[in-house]
Amino acid sequence: MSVANALTDLQKLVGTEVHVSDWLHITQDMVNAFGAATGDMQWIHTDPERAAAESPFKTTIAHGYFTLSLYPQLRGLVDENKPLFGAKQVINYGLNKLRFPGPVPVDSRIRARCELLAAEEVKGSVEIIEKYTVEVDGQERPACIAEAIMRLYF
């Protein structure tokens, strides 16, 4: 597919929801592994007994940046057999906005909803901006809202 054809197709999708992920169960082991990898072993994330006694959530919660880091997995960017919009290569370019309005309690389920906000040609690629919203099963407030920028090469 050419960049021009991809751009035309993607611009038709601007303003629409383009992806809803499956639910993902967040475990204490996942949160602990993220904490160990980043050096953030703060008790609110890694000490279930203390969190039960002292946290307003009464349980451990996932790191906000852990929730953000799940974007490639929840979006399906890690499956080579399902290329995003048919692109040969996808480069994460950055974020415009990022907020963590609600917690992700350990043992909850989350999923992503992605809305295409923009698509334009940039240096031989199509740059897209998606709104990434992470829902927590049974929770009204989302856990993460971000505008992710990616460059797609065709």
C-alpha positions as CSV (number, residue, x, y, z in Angstrom):
1,M,0.0,0.0,0.0
2,S,1.3,3.5,-0.8
3,V,1.6,6.3,1.8
4,A,-1.0,8.3,-0.2
5,N,-3.5,5.4,-0.2
6,A,-3.0,4.7,3.5
7,L,-3.4,8.4,4.3
8,T,-6.7,8.6,2.4
9,D,-8.0,5.5,4.2
10,L,-6.9,6.7,7.6
11,Q,-8.3,10.2,7.2
12,K,-11.7,8.6,6.7
13,L,-11.4,7.0,10.2
14,V,-10.5,10.2,12.1
15,G,-12.9,10.7,14.9
16,T,-13.9,7.1,15.2
17,E,-13.0,4.3,17.6
18,V,-10.6,2.1,15.8
19,H,-9.7,-0.5,18.4
20,V,-11.1,-2.1,21.6
21,S,-8.8,-4.6,23.2
22,D,-9.6,-7.8,25.1
23,W,-9.7,-7.6,28.9
24,L,-6.4,-8.1,30.6
25,H,-6.1,-9.3,34.2
26,I,-3.6,-7.2,36.2
27,T,-1.8,-9.4,38.8
28,Q,0.5,-8.6,41.7
29,D,3.3,-10.4,39.9
30,M,3.0,-8.1,36.9
31,V,3.0,-5.0,39.1
32,N,6.0,-6.3,41.1
33,A,7.9,-7.0,37.9
34,F,7.3,-3.5,36.6
35,G,8.4,-2.1,40.0
36,A,11.6,-4.2,39.9
37,A,12.4,-3.1,36.3
38,T,11.9,0.6,37.1
39,G,13.1,0.7,40.7
40,D,9.7,1.9,41.9
41,M,8.9,-0.5,44.7
42,Q,6.7,1.9,46.6
43,W,4.5,0.1,49.1
44,I,1.2,1.2,47.5
45,H,2.2,-0.9,44.5
46,T,4.1,-3.8,46.0
47,D,3.0,-4.4,49.7
48,P,-0.5,-5.9,49.7
49,E,-0.7,-6.1,53.5
50,R,0.3,-2.5,54.1
51,A,-1.9,-1.3,51.2
52,A,-4.9,-3.1,52.8
53,A,-4.3,-1.3,56.0
54,E,-3.2,2.1,54.9
55,S,-4.2,2.8,51.3
56,P,-7.4,4.5,50.5
57,F,-7.9,1.8,47.8
58,K,-7.5,-1.0,50.4
59,T,-5.3,-2.9,48.0
60,T,-2.2,-2.5,45.9
61,I,-2.6,-0.6,42.7
62,A,-0.7,-0.7,39.4
63,H,1.8,2.1,38.6
64,G,0.4,4.7,36.3
65,Y,3.4,4.2,34.0
66,F,2.8,0.5,34.0
67,T,-0.8,1.1,32.7
68,L,0.6,3.4,30.0
69,S,3.3,0.8,29.1
70,L,0.6,-1.7,28.3
71,Y,-0.4,0.4,25.3
72,P,1.5,-1.7,22.7
73,Q,0.1,-4.9,24.0
74,L,-3.5,-3.7,24.4
75,R,-3.4,-2.0,21.1
76,G,-2.1,-5.1,19.3
77,L,1.2,-3.5,18.2
78,V,3.3,-6.5,19.3
79,D,1.6,-9.1,17.0
80,E,3.6,-9.2,13.7
81,N,0.8,-11.2,12.1
82,K,-1.6,-8.2,12.6
83,P,0.1,-5.1,11.3
84,L,-1.5,-1.8,12.4
85,F,-3.5,-0.5,9.4
86,G,-1.3,-2.7,7.2
87,A,1.9,-0.9,8.0
88,K,5.2,-2.6,7.5
89,Q,6.7,-0.8,10.4
90,V,5.3,1.3,13.3
91,I,7.4,3.7,15.3
92,N,6.2,5.1,18.6
93,Y,6.9,8.8,18.4
94,G,5.7,10.1,21.7
95,L,2.7,11.5,23.6
96,N,0.9,14.8,23.5
97,K,-1.1,14.4,26.7
98,L,-1.2,11.9,29.6
99,R,-3.4,11.6,32.6
100,F,-4.1,8.9,35.2
101,P,-7.6,9.8,36.5
102,G,-8.2,6.6,38.4
103,P,-6.4,3.7,39.9
104,V,-5.9,0.1,38.6
105,P,-6.4,-2.1,41.6
106,V,-4.4,-5.4,41.5
107,D,-6.6,-8.3,40.4
108,S,-8.8,-6.0,38.3
109,R,-9.3,-6.3,34.6
110,I,-8.5,-3.5,32.1
111,R,-9.0,-2.9,28.4
112,A,-8.1,-0.2,26.0
113,R,-10.2,1.8,23.7
114,C,-8.5,3.7,20.9
115,E,-9.9,6.6,18.9
116,L,-8.1,7.9,15.8
117,L,-7.7,11.7,16.3
118,A,-5.5,12.6,13.4
119,A,-3.6,11.3,10.4
120,E,-1.1,13.2,8.2
121,E,1.8,12.6,6.0
122,V,5.2,13.2,7.6
123,K,8.5,12.4,6.0
124,G,7.5,9.4,3.9
125,S,5.2,8.0,6.7
126,V,1.7,8.5,8.0
127,E,1.8,10.0,11.4
128,I,-1.3,9.2,13.5
129,I,-2.5,10.4,16.9
130,E,-4.7,8.0,18.9
131,K,-6.5,8.6,22.1
132,Y,-5.7,5.7,24.3
133,T,-8.2,5.2,27.1
134,V,-7.8,2.4,29.7
135,E,-11.0,1.2,31.3
136,V,-11.1,-0.7,34.6
137,D,-13.8,-3.3,34.7
138,G,-16.5,-2.0,37.1
139,Q,-15.0,1.4,37.6
140,E,-16.5,4.6,36.2
141,R,-13.3,6.6,35.9
142,P,-10.7,5.6,33.3
143,A,-7.2,4.7,34.6
144,C,-5.3,6.3,31.8
145,I,-5.9,8.7,29.0
146,A,-3.1,9.5,26.6
147,E,-2.7,10.8,23.1
148,A,-0.2,8.5,21.5
149,I,1.7,9.5,18.3
150,M,2.9,6.8,15.9
151,R,4.5,6.9,12.5
152,L,3.4,4.2,10.1
153,Y,5.6,3.1,7.2
154,F,4.1,1.3,4.3
